[in-house]
Amino acid sequence: MEEKIQKLYEQIREIAAFYLIYQLRDNIERTSKIIPEIQEFVLWFLEENRCGVKKELYQGMCNNLLIILKDILFAMENRDVVLLHDSMAGGLMEYLQLFVKGAQEEKSDENL
């Protein structure tokens, strides 16, 4: 699953970069192609507490992830490219980063 998460993370990062840097507003079409991978990750995450955090925190994380997923679907249905970008880049990617090697170093570099 680690490789799948890494690939999904990179795909979402690319979609977000193209949206921000090149002003490409095709993130709905590009995201629709990776919905099965997103679904697989969400189900995998919800299956058990893989983060090793307290039960209450994990339940909160699960609820938040489901809200993010709901926002992604709502954005796609309503063709809201801004909400989709925010949900993917600011929401789903945060969860993927928990399992992606090197993502924490990237994140700390961004804060410099």
C-alpha positions as CSV (number, residue, x, y, z in Angstrom):
1,M,0.0,0.0,0.0
2,E,3.0,2.3,0.6
3,E,3.8,2.5,-3.1
4,K,0.2,3.3,-4.0
5,I,0.0,6.0,-1.4
6,Q,3.3,7.5,-2.7
7,K,1.9,7.5,-6.3
8,L,-1.4,9.0,-5.2
9,Y,0.4,11.7,-3.3
10,E,2.5,12.6,-6.3
11,Q,-0.5,12.7,-8.6
12,I,-2.4,15.0,-6.3
13,R,0.7,17.2,-5.8
14,E,1.0,17.5,-9.6
15,I,-2.6,18.4,-10.0
16,A,-2.3,21.0,-7.3
17,A,0.9,22.4,-8.9
18,F,-0.6,22.6,-12.4
19,Y,-3.6,24.4,-10.8
20,L,-1.5,27.0,-9.0
21,I,1.5,27.5,-11.1
22,Y,0.1,27.1,-14.7
23,Q,-3.4,28.1,-13.8
24,L,-4.8,24.9,-15.4
25,R,-8.3,24.6,-14.3
26,D,-8.7,20.9,-15.4
27,N,-8.4,19.6,-11.9
28,I,-11.9,18.1,-12.0
29,E,-11.1,16.0,-15.0
30,R,-7.7,15.0,-13.6
31,T,-9.1,14.1,-10.2
32,S,-11.9,12.0,-11.7
33,K,-9.2,9.7,-13.1
34,I,-7.8,9.0,-9.7
35,I,-11.0,8.5,-7.7
36,P,-10.5,4.8,-7.4
37,E,-7.1,5.3,-5.8
38,I,-8.5,8.0,-3.5
39,Q,-11.3,5.6,-2.5
40,E,-8.8,2.8,-1.9
41,F,-6.8,5.0,0.4
42,V,-9.8,6.3,2.4
43,L,-11.0,2.7,2.9
44,W,-7.5,1.6,4.0
45,F,-7.2,4.5,6.4
46,L,-10.6,3.9,7.9
47,E,-10.0,0.1,8.3
48,E,-7.7,0.5,11.4
49,N,-5.7,3.0,13.4
50,R,-2.4,2.9,11.4
51,C,-1.2,6.2,12.9
52,G,-0.9,4.7,16.4
53,V,-2.8,7.7,18.0
54,K,-5.3,7.7,20.8
55,K,-8.7,6.3,19.8
56,E,-10.5,9.6,20.2
57,L,-8.0,11.4,18.0
58,Y,-8.2,8.6,15.4
59,Q,-12.0,8.8,15.3
60,G,-11.7,12.6,14.8
61,M,-9.3,12.0,12.0
62,C,-11.6,9.6,10.4
63,N,-14.6,12.0,10.6
64,N,-12.4,14.8,9.1
65,L,-11.3,12.5,6.3
66,L,-14.9,11.7,5.4
67,I,-15.7,15.4,5.4
68,I,-12.8,16.0,3.0
69,L,-14.0,13.2,0.8
70,K,-17.5,14.7,0.8
71,D,-16.1,18.1,-0.1
72,I,-14.2,16.5,-3.0
73,L,-17.3,14.9,-4.4
74,F,-19.4,18.0,-3.9
75,A,-16.8,20.1,-5.7
76,M,-16.7,17.7,-8.6
77,E,-20.5,17.5,-8.9
78,N,-20.7,21.3,-8.8
79,R,-17.6,21.9,-10.9
80,D,-16.1,24.0,-8.2
81,V,-12.4,24.0,-9.0
82,V,-11.4,26.1,-6.0
83,L,-13.1,23.9,-3.4
84,L,-11.6,20.8,-5.2
85,H,-8.1,22.3,-5.0
86,D,-8.5,23.2,-1.3
87,S,-9.9,19.8,-0.4
88,M,-7.2,17.9,-2.3
89,A,-4.2,20.0,-1.5
90,G,-5.1,21.2,1.9
91,G,-7.1,18.2,3.0
92,L,-6.4,14.8,1.5
93,M,-2.7,15.5,0.9
94,E,-2.3,16.1,4.7
95,Y,-3.4,12.5,5.3
96,L,-1.3,11.1,2.6
97,Q,1.7,12.8,4.0
98,L,1.4,10.8,7.1
99,F,2.5,7.7,5.1
100,V,4.8,9.2,2.4
101,K,8.5,9.1,2.9
102,G,10.1,12.5,2.5
103,A,6.8,14.4,2.8
104,Q,7.6,15.7,6.3
105,E,10.9,17.0,5.1
106,E,9.2,18.8,2.2
107,K,6.7,20.3,4.5
108,S,9.3,21.6,6.9
109,D,11.2,23.1,3.9
110,E,8.0,25.0,2.8
111,N,7.9,26.6,6.2
112,L,11.4,28.3,5.8
